[in-house]
Amino acid sequence: MDSRHTARQVALAAIFSWSFLSQNREKLVLDAANTLEVLDFDQDLAGRLVVGVIENLEDIDKLISGAAPQWPLSKVSKVDLASLRLAVFELYFDDRVPPKVAIDEAIELAKEFGGETSSKFINGVLGTIVSGSHY
């Protein structure tokens, strides 16, 4: 398994956890890694993703809301929302990965952790965001 993908799994779990209980950002990553029983992952990447999502949350959520107005954020599953937030952060606030990678990773995370239709929903929302058709 790629340590960057594993870092995104840990970041997803940390962001998911944070959505219920805001807590120490560094502890979030360690707790998520322990919960997933992950030992070998890019801790710097996971930490950067979690902090980046939290620090840019308002702008990230505006992009998501604009792309899926029929789905208020309160109605989106917490796992799907965490995956979307992670991808939008990578797409718009952290230029270290190509857009295709950010989208592919979000879809993979949705398949691993989300529901039956999560990957299609996330693909559609991210496609709308990237195309800019929600403005």
Protein Blocks (a to p, Z undefined) as FASTA:
>chain_A
ZZklmmmmmmmmmmmmmmmmgcdfklmmmmmmmmnopabdcfklmmmmmmmmmmmmmmmm
mmmmmmmmmlcfklpcfklmmmmmmmmmmmmmockbcfklmmmmmmmmmmmmmcfklmmm
mmmmmmmmmnopmZZ
